[in-house]
Amino acid sequence: MDLREIIEPFEWEALADRVAAPLPQRWLYGDAAKRVGREARRLCLFDGAGPVALAQVVSRPMFGCRTSLILRGPLILAECDRKAVVAQLRRALPRGLKLMSPEDRLGKLRLSAPPEMVELDLSRTQEDLRAGMGAKWRNALKKAERAQMKTARLQPSPRGLMPLLQAEKTRQDAGHYRGVPPELTLAIQEVAPQSLRLFQAADAQMLFVVHGNTATYQIGHTGPEGRRWNAHNLILWQAMRELKAEGVIRLDLGTLDRDKAPGLARFKLRSGAKPRYLAPAALM
């Protein structure tokens, strides 16, 4: 296998779309990582028949050495020797700590429990999407629709994002959970503002990132009125329809923590999304 660094965004994204790549393996994520002080390399492995694997590597100094991380990768594009893929990537990375958290188990030494995440299949019809919702979730959506709340799509400028990001930072600082760093969201806004979709209903907001034929739920917040009228149900349903119309085939709703955040886990699962386990983080 031959390894080549991809330097054109359109080439990388065309390959990433083949496997409905997640956000951490998208070009804009690498650009955002650079804005917050990381380095990013986009590597592709080829055999005689063409490209077989992709890996965006984000690295930085940590614990006194260079740490390289392949998050949600490498992505396998075609039948190949997966151990050889990992070995080739390992040799290509600079000396230091080399980590990956792939979709399927590939590494040598497991470093974490397998994370559970949840996804919405937007390739289904709107009728099937609505039918796939849990009864309680669908009833909550109907309540929001009867309240005739308006769902607005806002301009996701840094100023427009600040209340949402501040609320997110406050929750994270309180130690309730670890989520997407607000700094990374601002970096995405700087490098790819056209990728952001910010929806609001009443005093509730939800932010999504579109990347090729997939999208990711980023952060959300609601106040008393939004909780009373189930505004997040209405927002997510509106987002599902709009993203589907844009050609998005899968919406990543993030990880599940059934113990620490059972209410959020129920909200995601009852929306019709399906859970699955990723491979644990591992040494390469």
Sequence and secondary structure as in RCSB ss.txt:
>XXXX:A:sequence
MDLREIIEPFEWEALADRVAAPLPQRWLYGDAAKRVGREARRLCLFDGAGPVALAQVVSRPMFGCRTSLILRGPL
ILAECDRKAVVAQLRRALPRGLKLMSPEDRLGKLRLSAPPEMVELDLSRTQEDLRAGMGAKWRNALKKAERAQMK
TARLQPSPRGLMPLLQAEKTRQDAGHYRGVPPELTLAIQEVAPQSLRLFQAADAQMLFVVHGNTATYQIGHTGPE
GRRWNAHNLILWQAMRELKAEGVIRLDLGTLDRDKAPGLARFKLRSGAKPRYLAPAALM
>XXXX:A:secstr
 EEEE   HHHHHHHHHHTT  GGGSHHHHHHHHHTT EEEEEEEEETTEEEEEEEEEEEEETTEEEEEEET  E
E SS  HHHHHHHHHHHS SSEEEEE SS   SEE S   EEEEEETTS HHHHHHTS HHHHHHHHHHHHTT  
EEEE   HHHHHHHHHHHHHHHHTTS     HHHHHHHHHH GGGEEEEEETTEEEEEEEETTEEEEEEEE  HH
HHHHTHHHHHHHHHHHHHHHTT  EEEEEE  TTT HHHHHHHHHTT EEEE    EE 
